[in-house]
């Protein structure tokens, strides 16, 4: 199969006139970078050939972007890099800096082979732990917030005097396309970098926009990237033509030195072309004119480098073509080898990196909590965070309003004074940047606990957990981790105050993220114990957790009557492992399965039921992922009747998962569920019309208890 770009390069080089100037001192390095460019090009050609033979699985290529090899040359192999999917030449050039060939790495990824050194056949990504290349998925611009976090972590780790994955003088590089530059995630991350630097904080981050002028089929307006980022205050702008490898090398060196010296963000605008379409299945003749395609071929960066080498007398045209064909043969041989390697062949193998669990080591990492006085939920979280800050010198607590104010509900009050502004700090109001910062800190050796102020605010940034946080260990075969505990104030029952954004009861966006632990404590002692567990799991296993805190229970003190103190608790003395529930009572008539606000409601209803002659027990799930199915089955079997009490919505709510788990495990008793309505939460008393109530729970329990069990 012959590609037009292949034929055009050969014909154009044959037409070159041999140079008469003596070879320049740049010759040896230029030849090395040309070798990376050639390797990247022939990988793209092989990808299409082997895909046509049913042996390859990825055809998004780097052709036209090979000038990014010079960006790699301008950096150190210890500078963390987060690359987009047209970074083949960058990857090969950086591996060459380590004295290695990266050709087989990329081809193994293309063939989904388990021998591939970063993802182990799970995806074709550019990444290598030894080369400080953090693998990224193709989700548009989702890696930019993490790149900001990695850059921030370099300086923050040094300031705190804790170990880091990166040298003190490292800089972070992050590449993306011109179409991705328009994504809100990219705009937010670039804004956050400039915002942070504006405050005088170090942000050694080099943004590299590889501008090929088109996003799949949608053209980027000519001059748009320069207009949008060329004069941004606080963001130094550099431009180079990816056609000219020498110029790109010089400008990239200047940009990297600026970032390294000033510890400020910079924007390198690299003009490129896209050759051979978006991917192998993309017939670009359907939306690009022949003239446009021909103009791109004329700006082929391999041709630009060949012209420079020939004009400088480093190579003759014949020698250029000899190198080109030799690289073709080498890549083809390696591609054939890669196509014969084994692939993942079981769900267990595929899922192995998702959620490693070492419960014994996690428990051993947990320190005893020292306070003894009864505490509210908010006080318990506060005191636990204070002790964790003392136990883990690399732990950071941050988010909107968490530092000086101490949080909207006072949960983090006093922590900045206790641990210092370097470890407890406020962020800008942008949840994508908050979570991306945490992901960057975590992958760099710190232990982040970001706060999302309200559950409703999470949804605009959920892809940072779904597309970046959860996928990193998957696409790096566990070589990179995202240790992080995201505290989220959520759920409803604030007596009609604040409406939807302060009473969001939807967590479906979290429950289907592979590997994500979802903790949902309801009582103060469980909140303390489970927070300790999440942090220890992050430290030991790199676990990524969402820690859901019921706002309505933050300052609750009583359970049944005013003044009874039934919702206060001292520090826990027992360890709460991930995925273990808690049972209240030993009733034999009915099991109420619940979580969050539902626990207090169910305990109150259980007391009413006792007066009606119905003996119920209450199971607090505590963990919504992984669901404590063993505890659930045990408590369900104890009574034969299960009422699932779910404060989330009926559709997409937690109760659906619980009922399914009972069915999947063969439970043959009676199962009913009560849940809130499929509605947003309105202001005022109208909130009660769509939220689950104690009366509804009571009536459903009475009805279920009256039904005979199956014989």
N, C-alpha and C positions, 0 to 999 in steps of 0.2 A: 504494500500500500504506500503510495507516494503522496507526500503533502506538498502543497504549493510553497510553503515557507522553506522546505528542504531544497527544492529545485531552484528557488530564487537565490538562495545563499550561494549554492554551488556556481551558478551562472555568473553572479555578480563578482565573486572572488576570481573566477577565471578571467574576467574582463579587467582586473586590476593591473596596473603597471608596476613592475618591481621598483622599490624605493632605492634611492642613491645615497641617502644620508647614512652616516654611521649609526650603529645601534646606540640607543640612549641608555643611561643608567637605570631608567625605569623598566628596561626590557625584561629582566628576570621576574619581577613582581607582576608585570603586565601579562607575561606568559602564564603565571600561576592563576591569575584571575580569569584569563581566557580559558584555561582548562576547566575552571568551575562553570563558566558560561556554557562551554561545549557539553559538559556532562549534564547540566540541567536541560539543555535543548534535546539531547538525545534521550533523556528519560521521558520527556514529553512525547517524543516520536514513538518510543517503545510502548508507552502507555496506551496509545491508540492502536498500535499493531496488536499488542497482546490482548487488549479488550476485544478486538475484532475476532480473536481466536478463542474467546471465552476464558481467558486466563488472567485478566486484570480487572480491577474493580474501581478504578479511580482515574479520571482523565482531565480533571481541572489542572491546567499546566501553568508554567511560569514563563512561557515563551513571550518575548517582548519586554520582560521585566529583569532580564539577566544583568542589567546594570547594578542591581542590588548586591552583587558580589563585591563591588567597591565599598559599599557601606560596611559590610562585614570586615573588610580589610582595614577600615578606619577605626575599628573598635578592638577591644581586647577579648579574648575568648572567655574571660571571667566576667564580662559585662552581661547581665541577664538580658535575654532577648525573648520577646513575645511576637511571633511572626504570623503574618497572614498567609493565605494558601498559595501565593505566587512567589514564594521565597526560596525556590530551589537553588539558585546560584548562591544566595546568602548562606544557606545551610552547607553547601559543598565547600565554600570558601572558608567558613569557620572551622569545619572539620579539618581542612587542610592546615589551618593554623595549629591544630593539635597533632599534625603529622599523620592524619588518617584520611582515608577516602570514604566519603559518605554515600557513594553511589549505591552500594548494595543496601544500605539502610533505607533509602527512599524507595528502591524497587521492591524490597520486602514488604514495605507498607502498602504499596500499590497492589501487591499480590495477596494481601491479607495473610501473610505468613507469620506464624507464631515466633519465629526467630527475629522478627523486626525489633530493634533494640529499645524502642520507647513505648509503643502501644501494644506490642505483642500480637499484632494482627487484628486489633479491634477497630482501628481507623487509620487512614493515611494522614499523618500529621507531621509537621516539621518540629522535631524535638529531640533532645539528647541531654541526659543529666550531666555528663562530663563536659559538655560544651555550653552549659548554662542556658540552654534553649528550652523554655517552658512550653510544652505543647499546647496548641489552641485548636478549638474546633472552628468550623466555618460559620458559626453564628455571627451575623454582621456586627462588627465593632464591639462585641461583648467583652473582648480582652483588654480594652483600653482602661476601664476603671481598675482592673487588677494591676495593669502596668503602672498606674499612678501609685497604687499601694506598694508595689515592689520598690519603686524609686523612693517613696517616703520611708520605707523600712530600712533602707541602706543607712540613712542618717539617724533614724530614730534608734536603731540597735546600737550604733556607736555612741549616741548620747546616753543611753541607758547602761552601757557597758555590758551588754549581753551578747552571746554568740549570734552571728548572722551567717546566712548562706552565701553572702557576697563580700568582697573586699570593701574596706572603708571608702576607697576612692572610686568604686565602680559607678557606672552610669547604666541606666536602663534604656533599652531601645525597643520601640513598639512600631510595627509596620501595619499598614492598612491601605485600602484603595480609595480612590476619589469618590466612588459611590457611597462607600461606608462612612466617609467623612460627613455625610449629610444625616447620618443616623443620630437620633437623640442621645444614644449612649456615647457616641464619639464626641458630640458637642458638649455633653455634660462632663466627660472625663477631661477634655482639654480645658474647659472652663474651670474645673476643680483644680487642675494643675496650676493654672495662672492665678487663681484665687489664693491657693496655698502659698505660692511664691510671693504674691503681693503682700502677704503678712510677714514676709521675711523668713519663712521656713524653707529649708533646702528641698528642692525637687529636681534631682539630676535625671531628667527624663527627655529622651530624644524621640519625638514623634516623626515617623517617616511615612509620608503620604505618597504612595506610588500611583501617580496619576496617568492612567491610560486613556482617559477621556470617555469611558463608557462603562455602564453597569449592566451587564448581560446585554440588553438591547437598547437601553435608555442612555442617550448621550449626556455627558456632563457639559454644561455650557462652557464654551471656550473662555478661559481666564477665570473661572469661578473659584478654584482653589486659592489662587493668588489673591483674588479679591476678598475672599472670606478670611484668610489667615495671613496674608502678606503684611498687614499693618496692625496686627492685634497687639495692643499695649501689654507688655510683660511676656510676650512670646517671640523670641528672636526667630526670624524667618531666613531660611537659606533655600536656594534653588539650584538645581543641576539638571542637565539633560542625561537621561539614562543611555542615550545613544553614544555619548562620549565618556568612555570609561575613565580616562585620565582626569577629565574635569570632575566627574562624579567623585572620584577618589579624593581630589583636592578639597572639594566643597564638604564632603562627608567628614574629612579630617578636621576641617575648620569648625564644623558644627559640633562634632564630638568633643573637641578641645574646649569649645565655649561651655558646653554643659558640664564637663568635668571640672573646669576651672571655677566657674561661677556657681555651680550647683543649682542652676535654673533650667526650666524647660525650654526647648527649642523645637522648631518645626522645619524639617527638611522636606522640601517639595521636590520630588524626583519625577521628571517628565518621562513617561514610558509609552509603550504601545502594547496593544493586546493582539497577539498573533494566534491564529488557528481557532478563534472563537472562544467562548466562555468555557466550554468543555467539549468532549468528543461528540456529544449528541446535539451540539448547538450548530445549526446551519446558518451562519451569519450572513450568507448571501440573501437571506429573506428580509434583512433589515439594514444591510450596509451596501452601499454602491460599490461597483468594481473599482472606481477611482479611489474611494476611501480605503479599500482593502490594499490596493497597490501602493498608496501613500504610506500605509503602515509597514509594508514589506521593505520599502526604501529606508525606513528608520529602524530596521532590525538592529538591535544592539550588538549582535555577533558580527554583523557586517561592519558596524562602526569600529569595533575593536580590531577586526581583520585589516581594515583600511589603515588604522593607526600603526599596527605592527608592520605592515608592508611598506608604508610610507617612511617609517623610521629605519627600515633596513633590518629589522629584527627577524622577519620571516619573508620568504618569497611567497607568491600566491600558491605555488605548488605545495610548499611546506604547510601553508594554512590548511589546504584541502587534505593533505596527508594526516594532519592532526585531527581534522574533522572526521575523517573516515576511520581512523584508529579509535577514536572515542566512540563512534557508532558501534564498531565491532566489540569493544570492551563492554559497553552498556548492554548490547544484545546478549552477550555471553552471560553476564550477571543476571539479566532479566530471565533468561532461560533457567538459570540456577534457582532464582527466587520463585519461579512459577512451579517448581517441583518440590518446594519446601512444604511441610505440614501446616495445616490451618487449624484454628480452633474447632473442636468437634463436639462440644457439650455445653449445656447451659452453665454447668458448674465452672468450667474453664473460663467461659466468657465473663462470668460475674465475680470471679475470684478477687479482683482488686476493689470491689465496690464498698464493702463494709467489713473490714477485718475486725475481729473481736478478740481481745485478750482480757477477759473479765478479771482474772486473778491479778494481773499486773495493774489493771485499773484500780481495783480495790486497794492494792498495796500503796498506790500513789496518793490515797486520800488521807488528809490530816483530820484529826478530831477538831470539831468546832467547840469553842470554849465558853460561849455565853450560856447562862442558865435561866435568865428571866423569860417569862412568857412573852412572845413576840407576835406581831401581826405578820401577814404575808410580806408586806413591803419592808418591814424592819428585818425580817429573816433574810430576804434577798440582800439587803444592804449590808448586814453583818457578815453574811457569807462572802460577798464580794470583797469586803475589807480584809477578811482572813486570806482569801485567795490571792489578793494583791501582795500580801506578805509572804505567801508560800511560793509564788511563781514570780521571779523578778522580771520575766519577759512578758507578763500579762498586761494588756492594755484594755481600758474601758473607754468607749467613745461613742459619739452619736450627737444628735441634735438636742441641745439643752442639758446634757448629762453632767456637765462639769460645774460651772459656777452656780447654776440654778439648782443642780442636783436632781434633774429630771422633772417632768411635768407633775408627777405624783410623789416626788421626794424620795424615790427609791435609791438614787445614787448620791443623796445628799452627804456632804462631808468627805467623799472619797478622793476628790482632787486635793484637798488639804492634807489628807492622810498620805497619799502616794505621790503627789506632785503632778504638775501640768504635763510632764512628759509621758505620763502613763494614763492619766484620766483627762480627756480633752473633748472640747466641742468641735463639731464638724459643720460644714455648710449644709443647707437644707436641700439635700439630693440623695435619695435612698440608694440609687445606683452607685454613687460615689462612696457612700458609707459602706456598702457591702463589698464593693470592689477594693476599697482600702483594706478591709478585713482580710479578703482573699490574698491580697498582696503581702500583707504583714505575715499571714500564716505560712505562706509558701517560702517566706524569707527567714523563718526561725522564731518569730514572735508568736504570742498566744492571744489572739484578739477576741474581745467580747463586745461587738457593736450592738447598739440598741436601735431598733426601729420603733419610733415613738407610738405609732398606732398600727394595728394589723392592716387597716385599709390602705396604709401608705406602702405596705410591702409589695402590693401587686404590680406597681409600675416598675419594680426592680427585681421581680422574682426570677428573671432570667440569669441574674448573677448567681443565684443558687442552682437553678436548673441547668443552664447552659455552660456555666463556668465552674462553680464550686463542686457540684456532684460529678461532673465529667472529668475533672483533672486526674484523680487517681485512676479512673477507668482508662483514659487515653494515655496515661503514663505507666500503666501496669504497676501502680503503687509506688513508683519512684518519686513522684511529687505528691504532696499531701496538702489538704486544706484544713488544718486544725482551726476550728472557729465555733463559738457558741453565740448565736444570734438571739438576743433577748428581744421579745416582741410583746408589747402591751396590747391585749386584745380581748376578744369576746364582747358580750353585751351586758345588759342588766344594770345600766347606770341610771335607772329611774327616768328614762326619757331624755337625759341630758346629752347634747352634742350630736344627736342623730347618727346617721350611718358611719361617718368617718371616725366617730369615737365609740361605735358599737358594732364593729364588723364581726360577724360570726361565721365567716366563710374561710375554711382552711383547705379546701380541695386542691388549691394550687400547690400546696406543700406535700400532700399525702401521696402523690404518685411520683415523687422524685426519688430515683433509686439511690439507696445508701444513706439518705438523709434521716437522721434521728429526730423525732418530734417528741419533745418532753412537754407534758401538760399538767403541772402540779396544781393542786387546789388548796392544800393546807400549808401553813407556814413551815412545819417541820419537813414535809415532803419537798417544798420549794428549795430549802437549804440542802437537803441530802441529794436531790436530783441535780441541782446546779453543780455541786461538787463532782458528781459522777460525770456530767457532761464535760466539765473542764479537764478532769483526769483522763477521760477517753480521748479528748482532743490532744492532750499531751502525749499519751501512750500510743494511740492508734491513728492519730490524725483525723479523728471523727469530726464531721460537720453536723452541728445540731441546731435546731430551731427550738427555743425555749419560750413557750407560750405562757404569759402571765395574765390571769384574769383581773382586769382592771377593777371590776366590782368587788373583788375580794381583797384588794390591796390593804385596806384599812379596816376590814371587818373584824370585829372582836367577839361577837356573840353568835350562838348557834340557834337556840330555841327561844330564849327570852332575853330581854334587855338586861345586860349586866351579868349574864351567866359565864362570860369569858370562854365559851365553848369553841371559838375559832382561833384562840391563841394557843401557842405551843412553844416550848423551849427548844433549844438546839437538838437536832436528832442525835441519837447515839448509835443508830444502825445505818449500815450502808444500803442504798437502794440501787441494785444493778439495773442496767438498761433492759427494758422489756419485762419488768416484774410489776404486777398490780398490787393493790392493797384492799383487803376485805374488812368491812365493818359489820359486826353482828354475825349471828349463826342461825338466822331464821331458816325454816324449812319449807315455807309456803311459796316463796318468790325470791328471785335474784334480780335486783336492779343494777344494770351495768351502765356506768356513766363516767364522766370526767369533768374537769373544770368547774364552772358554776353549778353544773348538775349534781356534783357530789353534795354540796351543802343543801341544795333543794331536795335531793333524794333522802338524805338523812332526816330532814325535817318531815318529809312525807312518811318515812318509815315509822316515825313516832306516832303519827296520826293513824297509820295502818294498824299498829299494835293495839290502839284503842278500839279499832274495829274488829279485832280478833285475827288479824293477818300478820304472821311473823315473817318479816322480810330481812334479807341481808343486802348490803350495798357493796358492789365491786367498783372501786375507783381504778380505771385502766392505767392512769398516770402516764403511760407511754402510748402515743398514737401511732408511732412507727419506731421500731418494730412493735406490732401489736402483741400484748401478752396472751397469746392464744392458749397456752397451757393453763394459766390461771383462769382464763375465761371459761374454758371447758370444765375445769374442776368445779367452779362455783355454779355454773349452769347445771351440771349434773347433780349437785347437792340438793336442788329444789325441783328440777324438771320444768320450771317456768322462768322465762327470762323476759324482763321488760327493759329494753334499751332506751335510756333517757339521754337524749341528744339535743344539746342547745344549739347546734349548728342546723343548717337547712336540711329539709327532708330530702331534697335532691342534691346529690354530691356530698352529703354530710357523712359524719363518722359512723352513724348507725348502719349505713349501707355496708360498710366494711365489717362491722361486728356481726351482723346477720349473715353475711357471706361466709365469714370465718366459722361460725357455728355450723352452717350447712356443710361446708367443705370438710369439717372434722367429724361429721356424722352425728351431730346432736339431733335427737329425735323428739325432744320435748317441745313445749309450747313457746313460741317467740312472738313478741309484739314490740313495736317501737313507737315512741312519741318524739317529735322533733319540732323545731321552729318552722315557720312558714317559709316558702320560697320567695322571700321578699327582702329588700333592704330595710334597715331599721329607721323608722321616722322619728321626728322630735316628739317630746311630750308623752302624755299618757297613751297616745296611739301606739307607742312601742309595745305595750302589753298585748295588743291584738295580734301581733305576729311572732311574739316570743313564747317559748314554752313556759307554762306556768305550773306551780305546785298543784293547783286544782286539777289540771289536765293529767299530771302524773298520777295523782291519787285516784282519779276515776279510772284510768287505764289499769292501774294496779289492782283495784277492787274487781274489775271485770275479769282480768286475767286469772286472779287467784280463785275466782269462782268456777273456772272452767276445769272439768276433770282431765286428768292426765291420760294419755293414750295407754292402753293396756299392753 
